[in-house]
Amino acid sequence: MNDTPETSTVLLIDDDRELGQMLQDYLAADSLKVHVCCSGEDGLKALGLHKFDLVILDIMLPGMNGLDVLKALRTTTDIPVIMLTARGDDVDRIIGLELGADDYLAKPFNPRELIARVRAILRRIQPSSRKQETWQLGSISLDRTTRSASVHNTALSLTGTEFEILRCLLQAPGEVVSKQRLSEIALGRHLLPYDRSIDTHISNLRKKLERAGNSDETIQNQRGVGYLLIPGTSQRNLRQ
């Protein structure tokens, strides 16, 4: 049963017209509206004119490539982005995640896998039905109802995946959260072998927290297990 909102609209940016038509048919059958653009320039124009819930972005585009599109997109919006990459193209994949993509899928892929990832992200960004879901640890505050985060009361710009990772860590300060668990919560999928997505998102999150002035709470790696958020010396209690 489809549990994503029927009004969800996806922007597909890919110059492969045959693939675009096929994905449009598959996603439409899953009650999703799909708008297709065949170039990065057209994709950015569409984003400026219409409201979309998610972007599927191919890296190999004529003219303005997918990484340039992602970089431009992230200056104005935190809309979720799934990248389509060439199989084995690890460098572009890592760069894409560092630039703010939420997830990636290597071509060729099974359309059902793409739909599963789209649905997982759309479920994640649906407004919470609870009256209040807030967490605070030291200088870090997070509100799930508004999907906002701050450090020292200064707004923190996070992608949806970074937001969910931080939420998981804030819920269990000082406790190791496995990479498998972080992947299931933040990406809506099992962690794949040799998949460094969570590591890259954690690296981005650390940099953003540091730039925002957080110097007390630290995200540490428990090698081979996962990550944990260490409270600052003056803050040991999590308030929920």
Beta strands, then each sheet from edge to edge (+ up, - down):
strand 1: 9-13
strand 2: 33-37
strand 3: 54-58
strand 4: 81-86
strand 5: 103-107
strand 6: 134-137
strand 7: 140-143
strand 8: 148-151
strand 9: 154-156
strand 10: 177-178
strand 11: 218-222
strand 12: 226-230
sheet 1: 2+ 1+ 3+ 4+ 5+
sheet 2: 6+ 7- 8+ 9-
sheet 3: 10+ 12- 11+
end
